[in-house]
Amino acid sequence: MQLLSVISSYSSCNNGAYSLPAQGNLKKEAQNPVPKKQHQLKYLKSLVPPLMAAIVTLSPLCNTPVSLGQTIDVQRGASLFRRACIGCHVGGGNIIQPGATLFTKDLQRNGVEAEEEIYNLTYYGKGRMPGFGENCTPRGQCTFGARLQEEEIKLLAQFVKLQADQGWPNIEESSED
Ligand code: HEC
């Protein structure tokens, strides 16, 4: 039964806070065809799973704390990163300078773990990294490619920081935007 699987997948996030007594009964009925006179009752019971699913879904117990405080547009950050940064920083690494990855330990050692530092570095560049800001100077230090808006660099800095905090979990490389 489809509904039962919906319920059990939801119930896995409530740590057993809700018991679902209807499950066992419904399973049995699904196996043994119900006599006609019980049809009405079966209909009523079949309403239980969607109701429970709704309650469980709406329950605050299911909101994982991870989603709190993450107000940045990760999707867009990832898309910008793929467009401008991934060439040298694939997976948060650094193909040009292995000691300057985007992982927290390197960011800290190089004194650029603050979001503001990441912003400045991305705006003006550093060493062999080109700057991406619209007013980046001198020319030689700045990207030959399309410049990024301040707001885009800010989002990138937030994105890089967030990814570093999480150890650079894989970002979708296939989705197009
Ligand atoms: C052409 C290659 C290249 C591209 C493209 C590039 N970077 Fe870099 N990045 C580097 C290099 C090289 C360094 C090391 C600079 C140094 O410390 O001298 C670096 C360093 C950094 C650092 C500091 C890392 C550390 O541990 O010190 C951050 C943050 C960073 N890049 C972010 C970005 C972002 C965001 C983008 C995209 C907008 C980007 N980079 C695009 C080459 C690149």
py3Dmol code that shows the C-alpha trace and the ligand (Angstrom):
import py3Dmol

protein = """\
ATOM      1  CA  MET A   1       0.000   0.000   0.000  1.00  0.00           C
ATOM      2  CA  GLN A   2       1.391   3.343  -1.045  1.00  0.00           C
ATOM      3  CA  LEU A   3       0.041   5.283   1.899  1.00  0.00           C
ATOM      4  CA  LEU A   4       1.721   3.017   4.399  1.00  0.00           C
ATOM      5  CA  SER A   5       5.104   3.611   2.877  1.00  0.00           C
ATOM      6  CA  VAL A   6       4.486   7.350   2.988  1.00  0.00           C
ATOM      7  CA  ILE A   7       3.747   7.075   6.685  1.00  0.00           C
ATOM      8  CA  SER A   8       6.727   4.966   7.538  1.00  0.00           C
ATOM      9  CA  SER A   9       9.100   7.281   5.760  1.00  0.00           C
ATOM     10  CA  TYR A  10       7.684  10.223   7.667  1.00  0.00           C
ATOM     11  CA  SER A  11       7.708   8.377  10.942  1.00  0.00           C
ATOM     12  CA  SER A  12      11.437   7.873  10.676  1.00  0.00           C
ATOM     13  CA  CYS A  13      11.981  11.534  11.487  1.00  0.00           C
ATOM     14  CA  ASN A  14       9.779  11.728  14.557  1.00  0.00           C
ATOM     15  CA  ASN A  15      11.812   9.348  16.661  1.00  0.00           C
ATOM     16  CA  GLY A  16       8.765   7.359  17.623  1.00  0.00           C
ATOM     17  CA  ALA A  17       7.039  10.345  19.142  1.00  0.00           C
ATOM     18  CA  TYR A  18       3.879   9.299  17.322  1.00  0.00           C
ATOM     19  CA  SER A  19       2.674   5.759  17.435  1.00  0.00           C
ATOM     20  CA  LEU A  20       0.755   4.572  14.439  1.00  0.00           C
ATOM     21  CA  PRO A  21      -1.635   1.885  15.671  1.00  0.00           C
ATOM     22  CA  ALA A  22      -3.539   1.822  12.387  1.00  0.00           C
ATOM     23  CA  GLN A  23      -0.604   0.427  10.431  1.00  0.00           C
ATOM     24  CA  GLY A  24      -0.812  -3.220  11.457  1.00  0.00           C
ATOM     25  CA  ASN A  25      -4.565  -3.393  10.928  1.00  0.00           C
ATOM     26  CA  LEU A  26      -4.419  -1.819   7.536  1.00  0.00           C
ATOM     27  CA  LYS A  27      -1.708  -4.141   6.389  1.00  0.00           C
ATOM     28  CA  LYS A  28      -3.806  -7.169   7.299  1.00  0.00           C
ATOM     29  CA  GLU A  29      -6.824  -5.780   5.495  1.00  0.00           C
ATOM     30  CA  ALA A  30      -4.768  -5.122   2.435  1.00  0.00           C
ATOM     31  CA  GLN A  31      -3.815  -8.773   2.324  1.00  0.00           C
ATOM     32  CA  ASN A  32      -7.264 -10.246   3.083  1.00  0.00           C
ATOM     33  CA  PRO A  33      -9.946  -8.777   0.845  1.00  0.00           C
ATOM     34  CA  VAL A  34     -12.522  -7.055   3.030  1.00  0.00           C
ATOM     35  CA  PRO A  35     -16.140  -8.303   3.026  1.00  0.00           C
ATOM     36  CA  LYS A  36     -18.553  -5.843   1.399  1.00  0.00           C
ATOM     37  CA  LYS A  37     -20.353  -4.841   4.604  1.00  0.00           C
ATOM     38  CA  GLN A  38     -17.086  -3.524   6.032  1.00  0.00           C
ATOM     39  CA  HIS A  39     -16.535  -1.363   3.032  1.00  0.00           C
ATOM     40  CA  GLN A  40     -17.694   1.791   4.804  1.00  0.00           C
ATOM     41  CA  LEU A  41     -15.374   1.159   7.743  1.00  0.00           C
ATOM     42  CA  LYS A  42     -12.432   0.495   5.481  1.00  0.00           C
ATOM     43  CA  TYR A  43     -13.021   3.826   3.754  1.00  0.00           C
ATOM     44  CA  LEU A  44     -12.890   5.627   7.084  1.00  0.00           C
ATOM     45  CA  LYS A  45      -9.745   3.853   8.089  1.00  0.00           C
ATOM     46  CA  SER A  46      -8.110   4.678   4.814  1.00  0.00           C
ATOM     47  CA  LEU A  47      -8.427   8.322   5.765  1.00  0.00           C
ATOM     48  CA  VAL A  48      -6.178   7.788   8.746  1.00  0.00           C
ATOM     49  CA  PRO A  49      -2.816   7.514   6.985  1.00  0.00           C
ATOM     50  CA  PRO A  50      -3.102  10.781   5.023  1.00  0.00           C
ATOM     51  CA  LEU A  51      -4.237  12.550   8.157  1.00  0.00           C
ATOM     52  CA  MET A  52      -1.353  11.178  10.148  1.00  0.00           C
ATOM     53  CA  ALA A  53       1.033  12.051   7.360  1.00  0.00           C
ATOM     54  CA  ALA A  54      -0.271  15.606   7.410  1.00  0.00           C
ATOM     55  CA  ILE A  55       0.126  15.868  11.162  1.00  0.00           C
ATOM     56  CA  VAL A  56       3.607  14.421  11.114  1.00  0.00           C
ATOM     57  CA  THR A  57       4.638  16.638   8.227  1.00  0.00           C
ATOM     58  CA  LEU A  58       3.410  19.757   9.933  1.00  0.00           C
ATOM     59  CA  SER A  59       5.017  18.831  13.211  1.00  0.00           C
ATOM     60  CA  PRO A  60       7.967  21.019  14.203  1.00  0.00           C
ATOM     61  CA  LEU A  61       9.743  17.863  15.354  1.00  0.00           C
ATOM     62  CA  CYS A  62      10.521  17.158  11.733  1.00  0.00           C
ATOM     63  CA  ASN A  63      12.269  20.427  11.083  1.00  0.00           C
ATOM     64  CA  THR A  64      15.937  19.598  11.216  1.00  0.00           C
ATOM     65  CA  PRO A  65      18.063  22.349  12.811  1.00  0.00           C
ATOM     66  CA  VAL A  66      20.311  22.330   9.737  1.00  0.00           C
ATOM     67  CA  SER A  67      17.736  24.310   7.798  1.00  0.00           C
ATOM     68  CA  LEU A  68      17.667  27.083  10.397  1.00  0.00           C
ATOM     69  CA  GLY A  69      19.962  30.035   9.850  1.00  0.00           C
ATOM     70  CA  GLN A  70      20.716  29.013   6.291  1.00  0.00           C
ATOM     71  CA  THR A  71      19.112  31.950   4.647  1.00  0.00           C
ATOM     72  CA  ILE A  72      21.526  32.171   1.736  1.00  0.00           C
ATOM     73  CA  ASP A  73      20.498  31.067  -1.713  1.00  0.00           C
ATOM     74  CA  VAL A  74      22.729  28.004  -1.905  1.00  0.00           C
ATOM     75  CA  GLN A  75      21.392  27.044  -5.288  1.00  0.00           C
ATOM     76  CA  ARG A  76      22.392  30.370  -6.807  1.00  0.00           C
ATOM     77  CA  GLY A  77      25.694  30.419  -4.959  1.00  0.00           C
ATOM     78  CA  ALA A  78      26.522  27.008  -6.373  1.00  0.00           C
ATOM     79  CA  SER A  79      25.601  28.167  -9.850  1.00  0.00           C
ATOM     80  CA  LEU A  80      27.870  31.221  -9.629  1.00  0.00           C
ATOM     81  CA  PHE A  81      30.639  29.081  -8.213  1.00  0.00           C
ATOM     82  CA  ARG A  82      30.330  26.656 -11.122  1.00  0.00           C
ATOM     83  CA  ARG A  83      30.509  29.531 -13.559  1.00  0.00           C
ATOM     84  CA  ALA A  84      33.435  31.511 -12.128  1.00  0.00           C
ATOM     85  CA  CYS A  85      35.418  29.469  -9.629  1.00  0.00           C
ATOM     86  CA  ILE A  86      35.160  25.753 -10.243  1.00  0.00           C
ATOM     87  CA  GLY A  87      37.899  25.805 -12.887  1.00  0.00           C
ATOM     88  CA  CYS A  88      40.527  26.285 -10.186  1.00  0.00           C
ATOM     89  CA  HIS A  89      38.577  25.273  -7.089  1.00  0.00           C
ATOM     90  CA  VAL A  90      36.808  22.076  -8.077  1.00  0.00           C
ATOM     91  CA  GLY A  91      35.440  20.336  -4.987  1.00  0.00           C
ATOM     92  CA  GLY A  92      36.704  23.219  -2.852  1.00  0.00           C
ATOM     93  CA  GLY A  93      40.317  22.398  -3.689  1.00  0.00           C
ATOM     94  CA  ASN A  94      42.901  24.490  -5.510  1.00  0.00           C
ATOM     95  CA  ILE A  95      44.476  23.077  -8.651  1.00  0.00           C
ATOM     96  CA  ILE A  96      47.034  25.891  -8.908  1.00  0.00           C
ATOM     97  CA  GLN A  97      48.068  26.258  -5.296  1.00  0.00           C
ATOM     98  CA  PRO A  98      47.411  23.164  -3.199  1.00  0.00           C
ATOM     99  CA  GLY A  99      48.042  25.013   0.088  1.00  0.00           C
ATOM    100  CA  ALA A 100      45.237  27.470  -0.598  1.00  0.00           C
ATOM    101  CA  THR A 101      42.122  25.350  -0.832  1.00  0.00           C
ATOM    102  CA  LEU A 102      38.698  26.531   0.232  1.00  0.00           C
ATOM    103  CA  PHE A 103      38.644  24.167   3.200  1.00  0.00           C
ATOM    104  CA  THR A 104      38.516  25.721   6.655  1.00  0.00           C
ATOM    105  CA  LYS A 105      42.004  24.646   7.692  1.00  0.00           C
ATOM    106  CA  ASP A 106      43.614  26.461   4.742  1.00  0.00           C
ATOM    107  CA  LEU A 107      41.326  29.477   4.988  1.00  0.00           C
ATOM    108  CA  GLN A 108      42.295  29.821   8.643  1.00  0.00           C
ATOM    109  CA  ARG A 109      46.012  29.346   8.092  1.00  0.00           C
ATOM    110  CA  ASN A 110      45.976  31.924   5.317  1.00  0.00           C
ATOM    111  CA  GLY A 111      43.919  34.327   7.404  1.00  0.00           C
ATOM    112  CA  VAL A 112      40.977  34.465   5.026  1.00  0.00           C
ATOM    113  CA  GLU A 113      38.289  32.490   6.820  1.00  0.00           C
ATOM    114  CA  ALA A 114      36.063  35.496   7.523  1.00  0.00           C
ATOM    115  CA  GLU A 115      33.341  36.128   4.990  1.00  0.00           C
ATOM    116  CA  GLU A 116      34.639  39.657   4.543  1.00  0.00           C
ATOM    117  CA  GLU A 117      38.142  38.390   3.699  1.00  0.00           C
ATOM    118  CA  ILE A 118      36.759  35.952   1.172  1.00  0.00           C
ATOM    119  CA  TYR A 119      34.800  38.825  -0.341  1.00  0.00           C
ATOM    120  CA  ASN A 120      37.849  41.076  -0.663  1.00  0.00           C
ATOM    121  CA  LEU A 121      40.025  38.316  -2.035  1.00  0.00           C
ATOM    122  CA  THR A 122      37.407  37.399  -4.624  1.00  0.00           C
ATOM    123  CA  TYR A 123      36.882  41.054  -5.522  1.00  0.00           C
ATOM    124  CA  TYR A 124      40.546  42.067  -5.926  1.00  0.00           C
ATOM    125  CA  GLY A 125      42.273  38.725  -6.413  1.00  0.00           C
ATOM    126  CA  LYS A 126      45.447  37.532  -4.741  1.00  0.00           C
ATOM    127  CA  GLY A 127      48.653  36.054  -6.162  1.00  0.00           C
ATOM    128  CA  ARG A 128      47.679  33.911  -9.108  1.00  0.00           C
ATOM    129  CA  MET A 129      43.993  34.232  -8.363  1.00  0.00           C
ATOM    130  CA  PRO A 130      42.293  36.880 -10.507  1.00  0.00           C
ATOM    131  CA  GLY A 131      39.933  39.426  -8.994  1.00  0.00           C
ATOM    132  CA  PHE A 132      36.331  39.341 -10.141  1.00  0.00           C
ATOM    133  CA  GLY A 133      35.045  42.709  -8.892  1.00  0.00           C
ATOM    134  CA  GLU A 134      33.709  45.278 -11.354  1.00  0.00           C
ATOM    135  CA  ASN A 135      36.203  47.871 -10.091  1.00  0.00           C
ATOM    136  CA  CYS A 136      39.082  45.456  -9.600  1.00  0.00           C
ATOM    137  CA  THR A 137      42.482  47.026 -10.283  1.00  0.00           C
ATOM    138  CA  PRO A 138      45.244  46.752 -11.422  1.00  0.00           C
ATOM    139  CA  ARG A 139      44.169  45.181 -14.648  1.00  0.00           C
ATOM    140  CA  GLY A 140      46.745  42.414 -14.547  1.00  0.00           C
ATOM    141  CA  GLN A 141      45.362  41.172 -11.271  1.00  0.00           C
ATOM    142  CA  CYS A 142      41.791  41.025 -12.530  1.00  0.00           C
ATOM    143  CA  THR A 143      39.921  38.419 -14.488  1.00  0.00           C
ATOM    144  CA  PHE A 144      39.832  38.558 -18.278  1.00  0.00           C
ATOM    145  CA  GLY A 145      36.367  37.074 -18.135  1.00  0.00           C
ATOM    146  CA  ALA A 146      33.080  38.619 -17.145  1.00  0.00           C
ATOM    147  CA  ARG A 147      33.193  40.583 -13.890  1.00  0.00           C
ATOM    148  CA  LEU A 148      30.852  39.790 -11.049  1.00  0.00           C
ATOM    149  CA  GLN A 149      28.417  42.165  -9.330  1.00  0.00           C
ATOM    150  CA  GLU A 150      29.120  43.058  -5.697  1.00  0.00           C
ATOM    151  CA  GLU A 151      26.002  41.223  -4.683  1.00  0.00           C
ATOM    152  CA  GLU A 152      27.188  38.107  -6.536  1.00  0.00           C
ATOM    153  CA  ILE A 153      30.589  38.216  -4.832  1.00  0.00           C
ATOM    154  CA  LYS A 154      28.865  38.607  -1.479  1.00  0.00           C
ATOM    155  CA  LEU A 155      26.757  35.535  -2.178  1.00  0.00           C
ATOM    156  CA  LEU A 156      29.860  33.632  -3.291  1.00  0.00           C
ATOM    157  CA  ALA A 157      31.675  34.559  -0.088  1.00  0.00           C
ATOM    158  CA  GLN A 158      28.710  33.289   1.940  1.00  0.00           C
ATOM    159  CA  PHE A 159      28.529  30.167  -0.181  1.00  0.00           C
ATOM    160  CA  VAL A 160      32.260  29.405   0.158  1.00  0.00           C
ATOM    161  CA  LYS A 161      32.094  29.939   3.921  1.00  0.00           C
ATOM    162  CA  LEU A 162      29.056  27.691   4.250  1.00  0.00           C
ATOM    163  CA  GLN A 163      30.623  24.979   2.103  1.00  0.00           C
ATOM    164  CA  ALA A 164      33.835  25.177   4.131  1.00  0.00           C
ATOM    165  CA  ASP A 165      31.865  24.838   7.367  1.00  0.00           C
ATOM    166  CA  GLN A 166      30.265  21.708   5.940  1.00  0.00           C
ATOM    167  CA  GLY A 167      33.479  20.255   4.498  1.00  0.00           C
ATOM    168  CA  TRP A 168      32.494  20.861   0.869  1.00  0.00           C
ATOM    169  CA  PRO A 169      29.710  18.360   0.352  1.00  0.00           C
ATOM    170  CA  ASN A 170      29.206  17.610  -3.337  1.00  0.00           C
ATOM    171  CA  ILE A 171      27.399  20.273  -5.252  1.00  0.00           C
ATOM    172  CA  GLU A 172      25.283  19.208  -8.209  1.00  0.00           C
ATOM    173  CA  GLU A 173      27.440  19.527 -11.265  1.00  0.00           C
ATOM    174  CA  SER A 174      24.826  18.333 -13.684  1.00  0.00           C
ATOM    175  CA  SER A 175      21.980  20.786 -13.080  1.00  0.00           C
ATOM    176  CA  GLU A 176      21.944  23.569 -15.624  1.00  0.00           C
ATOM    177  CA  ASP A 177      21.174  27.134 -14.801  1.00  0.00           C
TER     178      ASP A 177
END
"""
ligand_1 = """\
43
HEC
C 42.483 30.966 -12.342
C 42.292 30.158 -11.159
C 41.355 30.633 -10.104
C 40.025 30.966 -10.220
C 39.176 30.988 -11.485
C 39.547 31.267 -8.885
N 40.570 31.124 -7.986
Fe 40.446 31.366 -5.981
N 42.431 31.015 -5.803
C 43.298 30.744 -6.844
C 44.650 30.729 -6.345
C 45.901 30.456 -7.159
C 44.595 31.000 -4.966
C 45.746 31.178 -3.979
C 46.073 32.662 -3.916
C 47.203 32.979 -2.961
O 47.056 32.693 -1.765
O 48.223 33.514 -3.415
C 43.161 31.164 -4.652
C 42.685 31.388 -3.401
C 41.340 31.563 -3.094
C 40.831 31.717 -1.757
C 41.672 31.678 -0.474
C 41.991 30.236 -0.171
C 43.007 30.051 0.915
O 42.958 28.988 1.589
O 43.887 30.913 1.099
C 39.489 31.894 -1.860
C 38.498 32.098 -0.725
C 39.157 31.814 -3.263
N 40.292 31.598 -3.973
C 37.882 31.958 -3.758
C 37.593 31.948 -5.110
C 36.277 32.213 -5.649
C 35.046 32.519 -4.813
C 36.383 32.136 -6.997
C 35.298 32.366 -8.039
C 34.747 33.678 -8.071
C 37.767 31.810 -7.312
N 38.457 31.705 -6.145
C 38.243 31.628 -8.593
C 42.936 30.518 -8.147
C 41.678 30.751 -8.679
"""
view = py3Dmol.view(width=600, height=400)
view.addModel(protein, "pdb")
view.setStyle({"model": 0}, {"cartoon": {"style": "trace"}})
view.addModel(ligand_1, "xyz")
view.setStyle({"model": 1}, {"stick": {}})
view.zoomTo()
view.show()
